[in-house]
């Protein structure tokens, strides 16, 4: 599979408040973070190590289109919970979607690629999200936008790689031994990472607080 060469980046440094250099390998982890928990930290560290990433950016969503607004929680509280949980200097908690006025993942990825064309982005998702991906707006565009790393999650380790999204792009799946090459591959390219499972769940945490 051919590697993808991109020109120099522009715009992201101002949005992120720090220099974003050409050739950086950045994992993108989107979510409600309602609240952020050890599971988010766990899969981020696994992605950093297994994919050879320089950073992982947590994209705190202003509104999940698949969830009622009443279930989302206050954005400021969710953002602060993510900042408190991101205990690694390579993690960046961002409000990029709010700054860009975006809601749908397909639009977010297209915008980030346009703003940072020389950054080697990888979309990170849990296996639970891969299973429900066909419910997302323009979900096939997500596969074609940038490489994807799917990380094992309890209850979805075996089912998700056999679902509609995975079977739509069977020939784009790369082997585990090529994991560190993923950030530089031209999409569609994806990998399933059978990482140690972490049982933390935002839903369970919220239920325990009731």
N, C-alpha and C positions, 0 to 999 in steps of 0.2 A: 504494500500500500504506500503510495507516494506521500512524502511530507509536504506541508503547506508553508510556503514562504510568504511573509506579509511585510508591507512597508512600515515605516516608523509610526508610533502612536501619537495621538493628540487628544487633548480634552480630559482624559482620565485623571491626570495629575492634579488638576484644579478641583475636580469633583472629590477625589480621595484625600486631598490635602497633603499629599506626599508625592515624591517622584515615582513615576511608573515607567520603567525603562524597557526598551525594545528587547524582546526575547524572554521576558518574564513568563514563568509558568504558573498560572493562577487557577485554582479551583473555585468554582462558584457554588455555594450552598444556599439555596433559597428556602424560605419557610416563614411560618407565622411566628415561631419562637415564642409560644404562648403557654408556658414560659420556655426559655432556653434551658437545657438540662445536660447532664453528663453524656447522654447519647450523642448529642450534637458535637460535643468536644471529642468523643471517641472516634466517630467516623471521620472527622476532620483530620485528626492526627494520623489515622490509618491512611487516608488519602495522601497526605503530605509525604508519608514515608514510602508508600507503595508506588506512587506515581512520580516521585521526585519533584514535587511542586515547590515553588518558592513561597507562595502564600495561599491561604484559603480565605475568600471573602464571604462573610455571612450577609446575605441579602434579606434584611428584615422586611417582609411584605407589608405594605400599607393596608392591603385587603386581599384575602384569598378568595378568588371568584367562586370557589366551590363550597364556601362556608358562609353562613349568615353573619352579617356584621356584628350582631349581638354576641356571637361566640368568639369573636376575634380578640377582644380585650383591647385596652388602651395602647396605642402605638408606642407612646413614650415609655410605658411600663415594660412592654415587650422588648423594646430596644435596650433599655437599661439592664434587663435580665440577661440579654445576650452579651452585653459588655462585661457584666460580672462573671459570666461563665467562660468567656474566651480567654482562658489562662494559658496562652502561648503567644510569644512575640510574633509568630508567623500568621496569626489570625487577625483579620480585620472585620469589625462589625460596621456595616454600612447602611445608610438610608438612601442608596442610589435610586431605587424605584420611586421613592417619594420625590427626590430631587428631579427626576426625569419625568414625573407624572405618569408612571406606567403601572399596570396591574398584571398583565398577562406575560408569562415567562417567554413566549416566543418573541414578543416585542422587546422585552428586556435584553435578551441575548443579541438580537439584531442591533440594538442601540449600542451595547457595549463593544461589539465587534467594530462598529463604525467609529466609535470614539477611541478605541485602542487597537488598531488593526495589526500592530506588531506584537501584541500580547498573545501568548498561547493559552487560551482559555480552555478549561474542561468543566462541563456541567456535572455536578455531583448530585446523586439522588439515592435515596434508600430504595431497597427492593419493593417496599410497599408503594412508593410513588410510581415505580415502573409498572406495577400491576394496574394502577388506575390511570396511567398516562393517556390512554385513548379518550378520556373524558376531558382532557385539557384542550383549550383552543389552539388550533394549528399545531397539533402535537407532532406531526411528521416534520414540520419545519424545525422543531427543536433538534431532532436527530440530524438534520442536514445543516444546522448552524455551526455546531462545534462538537468535538469529541465528548463522549459521555462515559462516566464511570458510575456503575450501579453497585452499591455496597449492601451486603447482606443485612437483613433485618429480621427479627423474630417473626416466624409465621409465614414468611414470604420467600425464604431462601430457595425453595425448589419450585414453587408455583410461578413466581414472577418471570424467570427466564423462559417459561413456556407460554407466556401470555401473548396477547395480540401485538403489543408494541415490540416485544423481542422477536417474534416470528415474522414481523413485517420487514426487519432488517437482519436476517440470519447471516448473510455473508459479510456483514460489516463488523461482526463480533471478532475481537482479537484475542489471542491466547494469553494466559496469565503471565507467561515469561516475557511478553512484550509490553507489560504494564507501564514501564517507565518511558516507553516510546510514545504512549498515547497522546500526551499534550501536543506533540508536533505532527500528528497525523491529520490529513485532510478528512473532514466529515463526508459521509457518515462513517463513524468508527466508534465502537463502544466495547466496554469490558465489564464483566461481572466479577467483583472482588468478594470472595467468600471469607470475609474478615470475622474475627471473634464477635459473637453476638452481644449486644448490650440491651438490656430490657427497659431502660428508661423511656417514659412516654409522657408527653405533655398532657394528654387526655387524663391519664391516671393521676398525675400531679395535681391537675385542676380539681378532679373529683375528691382528692384527699383533703383539699382546702375547704370544701363545702361543709 
